[in-house]
Amino acid sequence: METRAHHVLIGLFVVAAVICGALFSLWLNQSTRDQSYTQYEVLFHQGVSGLSEGNSVEYSGVRVGDVVSLRLDPEDPRNVVALIRVLSHIPVRQDTRARLALANITGSMSVQLHGGSPETPLLITDTDPPPRILADQSPLGALLSDSGELIGNVNTVLSRMEELLSEDNVASVEQILSNLERTTAQFARLGDAPSRVAAGMEEISREAAQALAELRSLSQHAGGIIHDHAEGLMLDARQVTASLARTAQGLETMLEENTGALESGLRGIQGMGPATVELRGTLSTLTRVLRRLEENPRAFLLGRDQIEEFAP
């Protein structure tokens, strides 16, 4: 009898729970139907992968509606028109924008409304078709729409990396690393020689800079001297030039005035040529006579040659 009573109580409790759940569902459904919605069209200039009918519409992170339907834009099939419904008391203004957002980790997407400054007028809702909201291209949506091309690019990069890391290229890289290791070891054996060379180069650079400074100072000093004495030198040069000009003019005048006398003198000098030749011959003869007289005056005066002595 007691076991039978327990089963009756359990059955009554289950029936009461089912009735309460049904009543709660009816109440919730009725309250939802009592809410007023306004429909809008959202124009997407990209693919809407992951977005489907019934997905949520959020405004600043708060759910305010859901997606009613999706269709392609008849004027441009690259675009997608999403029909959404939003609670009527939510102010949707002319500068309100929409974008896709990730709803959960399964890849489902939602429509996020953002923007809409208080000074901007509200969208007019009593039109057919419904007012249109422009959608911004979200980075996530662009990534999902271009995922195929992205994967292709990744595959291309991987294939090129595989070609780069071929056996021949790996051997070349190993050879380069070996050469680099030997070069580093040689530099290590040099010790502080590179630092000494660098110090020497620094000293040479410092001396060169000092020499250039002295040369610049000397050139400035020489320029000053030339500038100071240039006027005097030019004056002396002008005086010398004027003196030479006067001398040349005097010589020219003297030659013009004595042209006749010079021509007569030159003709007289030409006439003296034969007499000069005869005088030169006479002087030669006299020279020979005097030489013979000095050598043997007796023979020259007596007119006979000297008798040679006999040697027994």
Helices and strands as residue ranges (DSSP letters): H 2-34, E 37-44, E 56-59, E 62-72, E 80-87, E 96-102, E 109-115, E 132-134, H 139-145, H 147-164, H 167-190, H 193-257, H 259-295, H 297-302
